[in-house]
Amino acid sequence: MKDNSLKPLIMPVGALDRVDNRQTPGRLKLFSGNANRALAQEIADSLDTTLGEIKTTQFSDGEIYVQIGESVRGDDIYIVQPTCGAVNYNLMELMIMIDAFRRSSARQITAVIPYFGYARQDRKNAGREAITAKLVANLITTAGADRVVCMDLHAGQIQGFFDIVVDHLYSSPVMVSYLRQKGLVGNPDEVVVVSPDVGGVARARAFAKQLNAPLAIIDKRRPKPNQTEVLNIIGDVKGRHAILVDDMVDTAGTLCAGARLLRDHGVKSVLACATHPVLSGPAIERLLEAPIDELIVTNSIPLPPEKQIAKITTLSVAPLLGEAINRINRGLSISALFD
């Protein structure tokens, strides 16, 4: 008769050690695509490390070729690549890099995407439209990323488009620190935070809470893409320093129209805070002519020399991204950075 009783599990010698090793962090290695190497280098400096070796070239027909220049077997890989500028090229380069690391037996691949392109198409506003934010999330996941780090997404719900872990960072600590140096923190009678549209109210409210300032909202309607018609201001702004808060500034139509409306309502000054300086089309010309005293942005997107006008102040988010990468690698809390 066969003995059907449960037998004790006998684990081979060394198996327990192998299980434990799988739970420990791999060696952190940082790599960069071509979208913003300057930011990647700053992140590497903040982590006291160097950028990994990677070769990226193009075939004569434009196809992208990627080759990793060192062993990454069993390592935790972090790829810094915002999808800005030549958005389609940079996005494809990111996915090819992810695939190369996956096929090189990296332990875990994290895509660090300070600026997430195609995020504005996060829902269907009319019939027969694409939802590109979801499409890009699927592409990055299919390429082989295990985790994504983003900053100030155009819409928070984009985190739910991914089927992998997303760490959503905010540039507000960097912005608030700069505004504190200018004496614009903690004076609710002197400062008002303004949302340029209803969709940005949650972002502006969180910003206003950190500044201990009241909130105002600009009621606008957009008849066509990149065309903004400003209608009214909800809230008291007269006699205060107005701080317009948005996630990005593209053609600058929203910011400039909002600044003029605020001036018409008697504000003392107009500052604008936008994490991502896309600054496409007529943006620079509009900013030069607009009644905006200062536009505060970050280096999530590199600014070429012709766009570095006196009105624009660029703050570095490299230390923030570096600390987030360090915490992810060590299994520590990310939300603690923003408490």
C-alpha positions, 0 to 999 in steps of 0.5 A: 500500500502506498503511503499518502501521508504528507512528507516533509519538504526537503530543500536542497542545500543552498536553495534557501540562500538563493530564495533570500538573494532574490529578495535583496536589491540588485546593483543599481546602474543608471543609463541615459538615452539621448533625450536629456543626458544633462539631467541624467548626468546630474542624477548620477552625480547626486547618487555618487555614481556614473552613467552606464555605457550604452551605444545608440546610433541610427541606420541610414533609413532612420532605424535606431540601434542600441547596444549596451556596453557592459554586463547588466546581468542581475542588476537593477537598471534605471533608464532616464529618458523623457519623451520630449523634443523629438517625441516619437524618436525618444519614445522609440529609443526608450522602448528599444533600450528597455528591450535590450536590457531585458534581453541582457538579463537585467534583474529589474528595469525602471523607466525614469520618464521625467516628462511623459509625452502623449499624456494630453490624450488621456480620454476621448473628447470626440468620436473616433479619437485615440487615447495615446496615454494608454497606448504609450503605457501599453508599449512601455510595459510590453517592451519589458519595463518593470516599473515607471517613474514619472513627474507631474503627469498631465492627469493623475489617472494615467498611473492607472493606465499601466499594469506595472508599478508607477511612482508619481513624483511632484516638482512642488518641493523644488518650486516651493523652496525657490518661492520661499527664498523669494518671500512668497510662502506663508503670506495668505494676504499677499499671495494667491495661487491660480489654476489656469483651468478647471482641470488643474484645480487639484494640482493648484490646490495642493500647491496653494496648501504648501504655500499657505495661500488662497486659491483662484481659478480661471474659467476658460474654454478651448474652441480648438487645439492650442487656442484658448479663450479666457472668460473669467476668474473665480476668486479674489486676486486683486492686490496680490502676487498671483502664481499661475500653476500648471504641469506644462507650458507648450505654446504658452497661450493659456499662461499668457492669456491668464496673465493678461486677465490677472493684470486686468483684475489688479494683481501686483505681479504674475509668476508662473510655475510649470514643471515641463517647459515644452515651449513649442511654436510661438511660445517664446514670442508670446512669453516675451510679450506677456505680462509675466514677471517670471516663468519658473520651470524645471530641467525635466526637458532640456532648454536649447540656448534660443529658449533661455530667455531672461523671464525663464528660471530653470530649477533642477529636479535631479536631486529629487529624482536621484533620491527617489531612485535611491529609495526605490533601490533600497525599498524605502517609501517614496511618498515620504518625500512629499509629506 
